Amino acid sequence: MGSGAGNFLKVVAKNIDVLAGPVVSLVYPLYASIRAIETKSPVDDQQWLTYWVLYSMITLFELTFAKLVEWIPFWSYVKLIVTCWLVIPYFSGAAYVYEHYVRPVYVNPQAVNIWYIPRKKDIFSKPDDILSAAEKYIEENGTEAFEKLINRADREPRSSSSNYMFFDEGYRY
């Protein structure tokens, strides 16, 4: 009997990541998320929404790099430790990761836009945005004309059918 219990404990110890992983990463967060929905506090809602965003990102990483992940022998233990850090409210790991890494990317996407390829400029191209159009207008007509244009636009009533401002004082693209 004694050796049977010892073998069982060895199996449990060797597979703790397989046993604890779903409980830590899915069962407890699911329970805590349901409790958060039922409370009026937005703090716990944010904690668990943040956790699910990060859990989704981890899952996408694992699915994308499955062949690489299967070669890392301790990946399941690292994932379990990271998940514990994200889940346990004492550490507030999910809030920390979100505030320091995810939110800056979401709030300020220009800072990490590595796929931007500037358009080729030629005499027939139009400005990319309103700032370059304004700069070109100032170059051609001066700052006084630009201020006059802005003041005129502020005084004119805006119709609900159009949200566009047209530069009609000799502006050429």
Helices and strands as residue ranges (DSSP letters): H 2-14, H 16-22, I 23-27, H 28-38, H 42-64, H 66-69, H 75-87, H 93-97, I 98-102, H 103-107, G 109-112, H 130-141, H 143-155
